[in-house]
């Protein structure tokens, strides 16, 4: 897995990476919302993870209901982001720095904190993951649907953890910095 | 690398998003028909899955396309939930899959005649239970009018007993019990 580009979604505030193997989408942010609005993708996802969906926590939700819930939740999250993109905040005065939270509850890091955004409808299984570069600057590394309590037990979520680590390395890697300088000359 | 360097690097080397913002706005602007198109796609897939479970046809996208007389590529596009469906296509899907997708709701407005008969029944119900109240109210109105016309007596004022003398309505009990 290799990062080949970063994209500015909201200038000086929200960025997203693009991976070499995911060039169907412009960047990870677009990939998430594209997939969460795609009935074929969602059907396939929930059929694959039917055992997790049948956990009593999700109160017997059917695949059909889960697909609609995902899209509905994604729509609300997307509208929130559109407001922030337009005005810097939502009607409820939320900003990027308030909707992103530490990946692990209470685990606040000094630098390059691993963060997440959850969907709006509680309990939401939508997740977008990012590295917080500074108070109001985020670089999205990926996102997915989290049906389980922890990330470590599911392959697709372990991949998201790897993406977070990869994005952090990409940003902090001094070699990348030197490469830029060499290319200038 | 320092935070400041990283921020500068992001600012200078990042490309500009050209897809998400446009797509998000499009989704917002077309939400009504997109909602419907999405729901149709979800329902089609559920039905195909159900048919497969029970050994019915069509049981997959290929068979569905054949019965619809469309290409598999079209069906795939349809199932992505972004197709602005024509009514003809919707009815075709309903026929092929034996499902309901759209229905014109029955009118909740009652006809004027129905309203009249209902009010008539209500009046009769009120009349037999509150006849004294109604009668006295009418009496008051007439008296008031009478007072306004110098010395003229404009109406005959029968007593309640005189009105109902000798006549019983067979439905009277029904209205009383309804109260």
Interface residues (C-beta under 8 A of the other chain):
Chain A: X5 X6 X7 X8 X9 X11 X12 X15 X16 X25 X26 X27 X29 X30 X33 X34 X37 X38 X39 X40 X43 X63 X64 X67 X68 X71 X75 X78 X79 X81 X82 X85 X111 X133 X134 X137 X139 X171 X172 X173 X174 X176 X177 X180
Chain B: X1 X3 X5 X6 X7 X9 X10 X11 X13 X14 X15 X16 X17 X18 X19 X20 X21 X23 X24 X25 X27 X28 X31 X38 X39 X41 X42 X43 X45 X46 X76 X79 X80 X81
